[in-house]
Every structure is written in C-alpha cells, then in structure tokens.
Amino acid sequence: MRNLKLIWDFYGPEALKIAEHHEIHLKEYIQIKNLNISVTGFESLNDTHAIAFLVVNEDSMKPIRDALRPHRGQIYQE
C-alpha cells in the first residue's frame, strides 16, 4: 500500500510560523482520533511559502482528507 503526503500550503512573510503551528493541530487531531500516523512535519519552501504535512496510508486517506481538507497531496517517498 502506498503512503500519501497530505499537504497544507501557507504563503506570506509568516508562512513558516503558521505551518509550524498547523503541525501542532495535525498532531492534536491524530491523538484525538487515535490514528496510527507517525510522520508529520513542516518545512519552508522559500521565504514566502511553507507547508505543513502528514503522511497516511492510501487505504485510510479519504476520511482524513475529508475531515482536514488538505490543499494537495502526493505520493510519499521515504
């Protein structure tokens, strides 16, 4: 089964701080729903674009996608 990286994009001068804070909410959601997700993170793509993400198995992606509404997704390569 493939792993998918669900991604939230943030733009502007505070993008990295917002992405970092968004990861906290992703971890809270994982804990509340008792999900078996261990890969989350945030990263700066440039000075005004940052992302927050989580990695989920493809078979359990749909309910998480529908609840959290990521901006995009891609296949996750470790």
CYANA upper distance limits for C-alpha pairs under 8 A (distance plus 0.5 A):
  1 MET  CA     57 ASN  CA      7.27
  1 MET  CA     58 GLU  CA      6.98
  1 MET  CA     59 ASP  CA      7.89
  2 ARG  CA     57 ASN  CA      6.62
  2 ARG  CA     58 GLU  CA      6.08
  2 ARG  CA     75 ILE  CA      7.64
  2 ARG  CA     76 TYR  CA      8.14
  3 ASN  CA     55 VAL  CA      6.93
  3 ASN  CA     56 VAL  CA      6.07
  3 ASN  CA     57 ASN  CA      5.00
  3 ASN  CA     58 GLU  CA      6.02
  3 ASN  CA     75 ILE  CA      6.63
  3 ASN  CA     76 TYR  CA      5.86
  3 ASN  CA     77 GLN  CA      8.26
  4 LEU  CA     55 VAL  CA      5.99
  4 LEU  CA     56 VAL  CA      5.91
  4 LEU  CA     57 ASN  CA      6.63
  4 LEU  CA     58 GLU  CA      6.44
  4 LEU  CA     61 MET  CA      8.13
  4 LEU  CA     73 GLY  CA      7.15
  4 LEU  CA     74 GLN  CA      6.17
  4 LEU  CA     75 ILE  CA      5.08
  4 LEU  CA     76 TYR  CA      5.47
  5 LYS  CA     53 PHE  CA      6.94
  5 LYS  CA     54 LEU  CA      6.20
  5 LYS  CA     55 VAL  CA      4.91
  5 LYS  CA     56 VAL  CA      7.04
  5 LYS  CA     73 GLY  CA      5.92
  5 LYS  CA     74 GLN  CA      5.81
  5 LYS  CA     75 ILE  CA      6.50
  5 LYS  CA     76 TYR  CA      5.75
  6 LEU  CA     53 PHE  CA      5.97
  6 LEU  CA     54 LEU  CA      5.99
  6 LEU  CA     55 VAL  CA      6.72
  6 LEU  CA     56 VAL  CA      8.10
  6 LEU  CA     65 ARG  CA      8.15
  6 LEU  CA     70 PRO  CA      6.42
  6 LEU  CA     71 HIS  CA      8.23
  6 LEU  CA     72 ARG  CA      6.66
  6 LEU  CA     73 GLY  CA      4.94
  6 LEU  CA     74 GLN  CA      7.31
  7 ILE  CA     51 ILE  CA      6.97
  7 ILE  CA     52 ALA  CA      6.41
  7 ILE  CA     53 PHE  CA      5.04
  7 ILE  CA     54 LEU  CA      7.46
  7 ILE  CA     70 PRO  CA      6.01
  7 ILE  CA     71 HIS  CA      6.43
  7 ILE  CA     72 ARG  CA      5.80
  7 ILE  CA     73 GLY  CA      6.03
  8 TRP  CA     19 ALA  CA      8.35
  8 TRP  CA     51 ILE  CA      5.96
  8 TRP  CA     52 ALA  CA      5.76
  8 TRP  CA     53 PHE  CA      6.71
  8 TRP  CA     70 PRO  CA      5.69
  8 TRP  CA     71 HIS  CA      5.57
  8 TRP  CA     72 ARG  CA      7.29
  9 ASP  CA     19 ALA  CA      8.22
  9 ASP  CA     49 HIS  CA      7.59
  9 ASP  CA     50 ALA  CA      6.57
  9 ASP  CA     51 ILE  CA      5.17
  9 ASP  CA     52 ALA  CA      7.31
  9 ASP  CA     71 HIS  CA      7.00
 10 PHE  CA     15 ALA  CA      5.51
 10 PHE  CA     16 LEU  CA      8.02
 10 PHE  CA     18 ILE  CA      7.51
 10 PHE  CA     19 ALA  CA      6.98
 10 PHE  CA     49 HIS  CA      6.22
 10 PHE  CA     50 ALA  CA      5.79
 10 PHE  CA     51 ILE  CA      6.43
 11 TYR  CA     15 ALA  CA      5.46
 11 TYR  CA     48 THR  CA      5.78
 11 TYR  CA     49 HIS  CA      5.07
 11 TYR  CA     50 ALA  CA      7.01
 12 GLY  CA     47 ASP  CA      8.39
 12 GLY  CA     48 THR  CA      5.04
 12 GLY  CA     49 HIS  CA      6.97
 13 PRO  CA     47 ASP  CA      7.37
 13 PRO  CA     48 THR  CA      5.75
 14 GLU  CA     18 ILE  CA      6.73
 14 GLU  CA     48 THR  CA      7.92
 15 ALA  CA     19 ALA  CA      6.59
 15 ALA  CA     44 SER  CA      8.47
 15 ALA  CA     48 THR  CA      6.54
 15 ALA  CA     49 HIS  CA      6.31
 15 ALA  CA     50 ALA  CA      5.84
 15 ALA  CA     51 ILE  CA      8.40
 16 LEU  CA     20 GLU  CA      6.60
 16 LEU  CA     42 PHE  CA      8.27
 16 LEU  CA     43 GLU  CA      7.51
 16 LEU  CA     44 SER  CA      6.41
 16 LEU  CA     48 THR  CA      8.40
 16 LEU  CA     49 HIS  CA      7.75
 16 LEU  CA     50 ALA  CA      5.64
 16 LEU  CA     51 ILE  CA      7.91
 17 LYS  CA     21 HIS  CA      6.69
 18 ILE  CA     22 HIS  CA      6.55
 19 ALA  CA     23 GLU  CA      6.83
 19 ALA  CA     42 PHE  CA      6.33
 19 ALA  CA     43 GLU  CA      8.00
 19 ALA  CA     50 ALA  CA      6.69
 19 ALA  CA     51 ILE  CA      6.04
 19 ALA  CA     52 ALA  CA      5.44
 20 GLU  CA     24 ILE  CA      7.50
 20 GLU  CA     41 GLY  CA      8.19
 20 GLU  CA     42 PHE  CA      6.22
 20 GLU  CA     43 GLU  CA      8.45
 20 GLU  CA     52 ALA  CA      7.31
 21 HIS  CA     25 HIS  CA      7.47
 22 HIS  CA     26 LEU  CA      6.87
 22 HIS  CA     52 ALA  CA      6.93
 23 GLU  CA     27 LYS  CA      6.73
 23 GLU  CA     40 THR  CA      7.39
 23 GLU  CA     41 GLY  CA      6.62
 23 GLU  CA     42 PHE  CA      7.11
 23 GLU  CA     52 ALA  CA      6.30
 23 GLU  CA     53 PHE  CA      7.59
 24 ILE  CA     28 GLU  CA      6.76
 25 HIS  CA     29 TYR  CA      6.67
 26 LEU  CA     30 ILE  CA      6.77
 26 LEU  CA     40 THR  CA      8.17
 26 LEU  CA     54 LEU  CA      8.01
 27 LYS  CA     31 GLN  CA      6.72
 27 LYS  CA     40 THR  CA      8.00
 28 GLU  CA     32 ILE  CA      6.57
 29 TYR  CA     33 LYS  CA      6.52
 30 ILE  CA     34 ASN  CA      6.28
 30 ILE  CA     35 LEU  CA      5.65
 30 ILE  CA     36 ASN  CA      8.11
 30 ILE  CA     37 ILE  CA      7.32
 31 GLN  CA     35 LEU  CA      7.08
 37 ILE  CA     54 LEU  CA      8.24
 37 ILE  CA     55 VAL  CA      7.41
 37 ILE  CA     56 VAL  CA      6.84
 38 SER  CA     55 VAL  CA      8.16
 39 VAL  CA     54 LEU  CA      6.20
 39 VAL  CA     55 VAL  CA      5.92
 39 VAL  CA     56 VAL  CA      8.50
 40 THR  CA     52 ALA  CA      8.11
 40 THR  CA     53 PHE  CA      6.01
 40 THR  CA     54 LEU  CA      4.65
 40 THR  CA     55 VAL  CA      6.88
 41 GLY  CA     52 ALA  CA      6.20
 41 GLY  CA     53 PHE  CA      5.91
 41 GLY  CA     54 LEU  CA      7.02
 42 PHE  CA     50 ALA  CA      7.73
 42 PHE  CA     51 ILE  CA      5.91
 42 PHE  CA     52 ALA  CA      4.64
 42 PHE  CA     53 PHE  CA      6.62
 43 GLU  CA     50 ALA  CA      6.13
 43 GLU  CA     51 ILE  CA      6.01
 43 GLU  CA     52 ALA  CA      7.18
 44 SER  CA     49 HIS  CA      6.76
 44 SER  CA     50 ALA  CA      4.74
 44 SER  CA     51 ILE  CA      7.01
 45 LEU  CA     49 HIS  CA      5.97
 45 LEU  CA     50 ALA  CA      5.79
 45 LEU  CA     51 ILE  CA      7.90
 46 ASN  CA     50 ALA  CA      7.42
 55 VAL  CA     76 TYR  CA      7.60
 56 VAL  CA     60 SER  CA      7.35
 56 VAL  CA     61 MET  CA      6.58
 57 ASN  CA     61 MET  CA      6.70
 58 GLU  CA     62 LYS  CA      8.49
 60 SER  CA     64 ILE  CA      7.67
 61 MET  CA     65 ARG  CA      6.39
 62 LYS  CA     66 ASP  CA      6.52
 63 PRO  CA     67 ALA  CA      6.60
 64 ILE  CA     68 LEU  CA      6.45
 64 ILE  CA     69 ARG  CA      8.36
 65 ARG  CA     69 ARG  CA      5.69
 65 ARG  CA     70 PRO  CA      6.82
